[in-house]
Amino acid sequence: MNVKLPHVGFQLELVDELLNLAIKEDVNTGDYTSLACVPQDIIQKAKLLVKSDGVISGIEIAKLVIQKVDSSLQMEQLLNDGSPIKYGDIAFYITGNPVSILTAERLMLNIMQRMSGIATYTNQLVQKVKHTSTKILDTRKTAPGMRVLEKMAVAHGGAVNHRMGLYDLILIKDNHIDFAGGIEAAIDKVHTYLKLNKLDLRIEIEARSLNDIYLILKKGGINRIMLDNFSPQQIREGLKIINHQYVTEASGGINEENILEYAETGVDFISIGALTHQVKSLDLSLKAC
C-alpha cells in the first residue's frame, strides 16, 4: 500500500511513534470483543462514510494505521487528502480480516475526524481571504504529540505551516524580550547564540506597539515582524512604518469574524491558533458493506 506524506516538515518517525503509542493505548493485549464475536477466517469489506460537508484529511495516516494493525488489509482509495467532501461520499473501502478492520476502526476515525475538522475549518478561513495576498498560518497551539498530524491537516485545508517547534525558527516573543532586557538586547543575544552554536535559523520578533516597530527597524538583523494584538488600523499604520522592509505577520485575537478586515490591510501572514486548538471534529463513520 503506497503511503504519501509529501511535506518535508512532517517527520515520518514522529508519526510512527504516535501510532505505535495509540495502538498500545487502545488495543494493548487484544481487541477481545472482536476476537470473541467476529469470525477470523473470512474476508469482509467496510467503507469510510462521510457524514458532514468539508475537507477530508488523514487518509494517508489511515493507511499507516491499517499497515500496522494488519499488513494484509487492502484499501481501495476513492478520495485524496485535501479533497472537498459532502455528506454521503465514500473516502475508501477496506477489505480483509474483519477483526483487523474493527481493531483499526476507532484509531482511524479518531485521527481522520480530528484532521478533517482542522482541514475544514482552515479551508473556511482560507476561502474568506482568497482574494487577498495574505496567507494563513498555524501555530504551536496543538495537542501534545499530535502536532505533525494537525499541521498536515492545516496544509490540506490550504493554509501555510509556521514553525514545527522550538528548534526550526527563532521567534522572539514578549517574554523573551522582557527577560532579555529589551528588543535590542534580545536580538543581540540571539545573533551571539546562533554564531557560537553555528546555527542558521531565520529570526522573527514580536512587536507589541508602534514604538516597538521603530526599535526593531533601528536594530535590524531579523527576517519577520509579528504585529501582536494590533487592531486592523494599527496594522495599517505598522505596515506603513515597515514599508516592505520585512515580512509581516498579524497575530492575536483574529478569528473568522474579523479575519477579512485583517487580511485586507495587506499584511503578509495571519497566524491563528484556533485552527488547531479549537477543533470541531468532522463526522465520519466506518460501516460494513
C-alpha positions in Angstrom: 0.0 0.0 0.0 1.6 3.3 -1.1 1.6 6.0 1.5 2.3 9.6 0.5 3.4 12.1 3.2 4.7 14.9 0.8 5.6 17.7 3.2 9.2 17.6 4.2 8.3 19.0 7.6 6.2 16.1 8.6 8.7 13.7 10.1 7.6 10.1 9.5 9.4 8.9 12.6 7.1 11.1 14.8 4.0 9.7 13.1 5.3 6.2 13.6 5.9 6.7 17.3 2.5 8.3 17.7 0.7 5.5 16.0 2.6 2.9 18.0 1.6 4.6 21.2 -2.0 5.0 20.1 -2.3 1.3 19.2 -0.8 0.3 22.5 -3.2 2.6 24.3 -6.3 1.2 22.6 -5.5 -2.4 21.8 -2.9 -3.4 24.4 -3.2 -7.2 24.7 -6.1 -7.6 22.3 -9.4 -6.5 20.9 -11.3 -9.1 22.8 -14.8 -8.1 21.7 -14.0 -8.5 18.1 -12.0 -11.7 18.7 -14.9 -13.1 20.6 -17.7 -12.1 18.2 -16.3 -12.0 14.7 -15.2 -14.9 12.5 -11.5 -14.6 11.7 -11.4 -17.0 8.8 -13.4 -14.8 6.3 -12.9 -11.7 4.2 -15.1 -8.7 4.8 -15.4 -5.2 3.4 -16.1 -1.8 5.1 -16.4 1.7 3.8 -15.3 5.1 5.2 -18.5 7.1 5.0 -18.6 10.9 5.1 -21.4 12.3 7.2 -20.5 16.1 7.0 -19.5 18.5 4.3 -16.0 19.8 4.5 -12.4 18.8 3.5 -11.0 15.3 4.1 -7.7 14.8 5.8 -5.9 11.8 7.3 -6.4 9.2 4.6 -2.6 8.7 4.3 -2.4 8.3 8.0 -5.2 5.8 7.9 -3.1 3.7 5.5 -0.3 3.6 8.1 -2.8 2.5 10.8 -4.0 -0.3 8.6 -0.5 -1.4 7.8 0.4 -1.5 11.5 -2.7 -3.4 12.6 -2.7 -5.9 9.7 -0.5 -5.6 6.6 -2.8 -7.9 4.7 -5.6 -5.4 4.8 -6.3 -3.7 1.4 -7.6 -0.2 0.8 -9.4 1.0 -2.3 -8.9 4.8 -2.1 -11.6 7.0 -3.7 -10.5 10.4 -2.4 -7.3 12.2 -1.6 -6.3 14.3 1.4 -7.4 17.9 0.8 -10.4 16.9 -1.3 -13.7 18.7 -0.8 -16.3 16.3 0.6 -20.1 16.2 1.1 -22.5 14.1 3.0 -22.7 10.6 1.6 -19.3 10.5 -0.1 -17.1 7.4 0.4 -13.4 8.1 1.1 -12.2 4.5 0.7 -13.0 0.8 1.1 -11.1 -1.6 3.3 -11.1 -5.4 2.6 -9.7 -8.2 4.7 -9.9 -9.8 8.1 -12.9 -8.3 9.9 -11.2 -8.5 13.3 -8.4 -6.4 12.0 -10.8 -3.9 10.4 -12.6 -3.5 13.7 -9.3 -3.2 15.6 -8.2 -0.4 13.4 -11.6 1.4 13.2 -11.5 3.7 16.2 -7.9 4.9 15.8 -8.5 5.6 12.1 -11.7 7.5 12.9 -10.2 9.5 15.8 -7.4 10.7 13.6 -9.3 11.4 10.5 -12.2 13.1 12.3 -9.8 15.5 14.1 -7.7 16.1 11.0 -10.7 16.6 8.7 -12.2 19.1 11.3 -8.9 21.1 11.2 -8.7 21.0 7.4 -12.4 22.0 7.1 -12.1 25.0 9.4 -8.8 26.0 7.9 -10.3 26.0 4.4 -13.3 28.1 5.5 -10.9 30.8 6.6 -8.7 30.4 3.5 -11.8 31.0 1.4 -12.7 34.1 3.3 -9.3 35.8 2.3 -8.6 34.2 -1.0 -9.0 37.4 -2.9 -6.2 39.0 -0.9 -2.4 38.3 -0.9 -2.5 37.3 2.8 -1.6 33.7 3.8 -3.0 32.0 6.9 -0.5 30.3 9.3 -0.9 27.8 12.0 0.8 27.9 15.4 2.3 25.7 18.1 -1.1 25.5 19.9 -1.5 21.9 19.1 -2.5 18.8 21.1 0.8 17.3 22.6 2.1 14.6 20.3 -0.4 15.4 17.6 1.4 18.4 16.0 2.7 16.6 13.0 -0.8 15.4 12.1 -2.5 18.7 12.9 -0.1 20.7 10.8 -0.6 18.2 8.0 -4.3 18.9 8.2 -3.8 22.6 8.1 -1.8 22.2 4.9 -4.7 20.0 3.5 -7.0 22.9 4.3 -5.0 25.3 2.1 -3.1 27.3 4.8 0.7 27.5 5.4 2.6 25.8 8.2 4.6 28.0 10.6 7.5 26.5 12.5 7.2 22.9 13.6 8.6 23.5 17.0 11.1 25.5 19.1 14.0 24.2 17.0 13.4 25.3 13.5 12.9 29.1 13.8 13.9 31.8 16.2 10.7 33.6 17.4 11.5 36.3 19.9 8.2 36.9 21.8 7.2 39.3 24.6 8.6 37.3 27.5 11.9 36.7 25.7 12.2 40.4 25.1 11.3 41.2 28.8 13.7 38.6 30.2 16.5 39.6 27.9 16.2 43.3 28.8 14.6 44.8 25.7 14.3 44.4 22.0 17.9 45.4 21.1 19.4 43.1 23.8 17.2 40.2 22.7 18.3 40.5 19.0 21.9 40.8 20.0 21.7 37.7 22.3 20.1 35.7 19.5 22.8 36.6 17.0 25.5 35.8 19.5 23.9 32.4 20.3 23.5 31.4 16.7 27.1 32.3 15.8 28.5 30.5 18.8 26.5 27.4 18.1 26.9 27.5 14.3 23.1 27.6 13.7 21.5 29.0 10.6 17.9 29.9 11.6 15.6 32.7 10.4 14.6 35.2 13.1 11.1 36.6 13.8 10.4 39.1 16.5 7.1 40.3 18.1 6.1 43.9 18.2 3.6 45.0 20.8 3.3 48.6 19.8 4.2 51.0 17.0 7.2 52.1 19.1 8.4 48.5 19.1 8.4 48.6 15.4 10.7 51.7 15.3 13.1 49.9 17.7 13.1 46.8 15.6 13.7 48.7 12.4 16.6 50.6 14.0 18.2 47.5 15.2 17.6 45.2 12.2 19.0 41.7 11.9 15.7 39.9 11.7 13.6 38.4 8.9 9.9 38.9 10.0 8.0 41.1 12.3 4.9 39.8 14.2 2.4 42.5 14.9 0.8 41.1 18.1 -2.7 42.2 19.2 -2.8 45.1 16.8 -6.1 46.4 15.6 -6.6 46.4 11.8 -6.0 50.2 11.8 -2.8 49.7 13.8 -1.7 47.0 11.4 -2.1 49.5 8.5 0.0 52.1 10.4 2.6 49.5 11.2 2.9 48.4 7.6 3.5 52.0 6.5 6.3 52.2 9.0 7.8 48.9 8.0 7.4 49.8 4.3 8.1 46.3 2.9 11.5 46.1 4.6 10.5 42.9 6.4 7.9 40.1 6.0 4.9 40.8 8.3 2.6 38.7 10.4 -0.5 39.6 12.3 -1.4 37.6 15.4 -3.7 37.7 18.4 -7.5 38.0 18.6 -8.0 37.1 14.9 -11.0 34.9 14.1 -13.5 34.1 11.4 -15.5 37.3 12.2 -12.6 39.7 11.7 -10.1 37.9 9.6 -11.2 39.6 6.4 -10.6 43.0 7.8 -7.1 42.0 8.9 -6.3 40.4 5.5 -7.4 43.5 3.7 -4.7 45.5 5.5 -2.1 43.9 3.2 -0.2 42.0 6.0 1.7 39.1 4.6 0.6 36.4 7.1 -2.1 35.9 9.7 -1.4 33.3 12.4 -4.4 31.7 14.1 -4.1 29.3 17.0 -7.8 28.3 16.7 -7.0 26.3 13.6 -5.7 23.5 15.9 -6.7 24.3 19.5 -10.4 24.8 18.9 -11.2 21.8 16.9 -14.6 20.5 16.0 -14.2 17.0 14.6 -15.9 16.2 11.3 -18.4 13.4 11.3 -17.1 10.2 9.6 -18.1 6.6 10.1 -16.8 3.2 9.1 -19.6 0.9 8.0 -19.6 -2.8 7.0 -20.7 -3.3 3.4 
